[in-house]
Amino acid sequence: MTVRPAPVRRRFGMPRWLLFTLLGLAALVILAILAGVGSLITWGVQTLSAHPPAVGTIVVAPDESKAARALDALEEGTPEYEATAYLAEQPTTYWLTPEEDPLGEVTARVTTLAAEARDTGTALAVAIYGLPGRDCGNFSSGGLAEEDYATWIDEIARGLNAAPDVQKIVILEPDSLALAPECGNVEERIRQLRNAIDRLGGTNTWIYVDGGHSDWVPVAEMAALIDALDRDDAIRGFVTNVSNYNHSTAEFAYAHELSDVLRGAHAIIDTSRSGAGSNGVWCNPSGRLIGEPGGTLGDEVVDTNLWVKPPGESDGTCNGGPAAGVWWPEAAVELTREAR
């Protein structure tokens, strides 16, 4: 009788190359998950630690301010140099305009400003000022075409969003709402500003829209303009007295009236040139003074005050001044005559 050998069972083991490949892929998946969890934790910490401006908030004094840049053209030891040097050291809002920081360059500017704020442990305040038909043809007229404006805002947002660890205060288009009824373009302004707000929102970014000032648009009318913008609480509130001279007490009273109509909206007040109050002239008036330093005032409605309009920059070609936004050393001397 012939005995047949027992059948040999073949083992179909996994090739080593395939095993190593699968292990490598698994390791990559695990690392990706850990990285995602880490990013989520970082985002959560940054979101929870984000806080709006308040008394004690100090913004960066930009190295690129017009005051700082003007020093090279002034003679040391002169009143103009001393006044300009003093103002260059003060925490002040940086104005983003398409003339100074155009398309293709503005992201880098915001990134640099955010880095300066991070290095100095301060907040960053920027005023965005490039709306189509800006200033309704007045001294600061200009701005971008609508399609370019949307792109420019996107580039600004890219720079802001790249710095979630920095507190960022955005003053969106001063005078845009208060001038709209006079210019006859309210619906256009609302649409343009809404689009900008939608693009600019992000972690630790606090947006304040134009709120006019206490001697301009009536409270009810100003509130209706602001209310038309605020969708889903996308903005923190409004800013008053930008580039004007009203005393802070008048602006606090106005901010409270406006906030009451707006159901508790918050405010920022510009005190950069409020020290002597207003004499009724808005364009380069004489006898004015710098006001309270930023971050020193506030209450339950007014988050704080800031220097929004840089003192020493001209309001326009009026009362002996150069073009709007140009550094005017003589004005710097007058505004700081009691501070230095």
C-alpha positions, 0 to 999 in steps of 0.5 A: 500500500502506497502512503501519500505524503500529507499535503503541504499547506503553503503560507501566504505571508505578506511581503516585507516591502508591503509590510514596511509600506503599510507601517510607514503609511500608518505612521504618517496617518498618526502624525497627521492626526497628532498634527491636526489635534495640535493645530486644533488645540493651538487654535482653541487656545488662541481663540479662548485667549483673544480679548477685545481692546480695553483700558490698558491696551497699548498699540505698537508705535510703527517703525514705518510711521510717517513721523519716523520716516520724516526724521531723516529730512529734519535737522536734529535739535530743532523744534520740528525734529524734537516734536516729530521724534516724540510723536514717532515714539507714541503708540499710534494707528497705522493707516493702510492706503493703496497709495502707500501700500498697494496691491501686491505689497499690503500683505507684507506690510501687515505681516511686518506690523504684526511682527513689530507688535508681537516683538514689543508685546503690544496690539496692532491697530490699522485704519483701512482707507481705500474704499472706491470714491474715498472721501467723496472727492474731498481732500483725501479723495481716491481709493481703488476700483471696486474689483481691486478693492476686494482683492486689496482687502483679501490681501490685508486679511491674509496678513491679519489672519497669519498673526492669530496670537496678536490682538488686531484692531481694525478701524474700517474706512473712516468717514465712509458711513457718515459721508454716505448720505451727503454723497448719495451712495448709502446702498453702495457703501453698505454693500462695499463695507459688508463685503470687507467685513466678511473678508476681514474677520478672524481670530483676535481681530476686532473690527470697528466701523465709522461712527462719525462724531458728536457734531456730525450725523444725528444719532438715530441716522448714524445708528441706522447706517451702522445697524445695516452693516452688523450681520451675525455680530461680525463687528465689535462696534464703531469708532468716533472722532477719527481725524477730528478734534472733539474733546473726549467727554463729548465723544463719550456722551455721543458713544453712549447715546449711539450704543443705546440705540444699537443695543450695546455696541462698543466704541473706540474714541480717537483722542489723538488731537482732542487735547484742546477740544474743537474750535469748530474747524475740522481741517488743520485748525490752529491752537489744537493739542494732542489728547489723552494717550491711547489705552487710558480711557474707557468704560462699559461702552467705550472699550478704550481710546486710541490715537487713530489719526497720526498727529502731525499728518495734514488734514489737507490743503487748507489753513496752510497745510500740505496735501492730506496725509503728508507729514507737517512738521510745524503742526507737530510742533504746535500739537505737542507744545505742552507735552515735550 
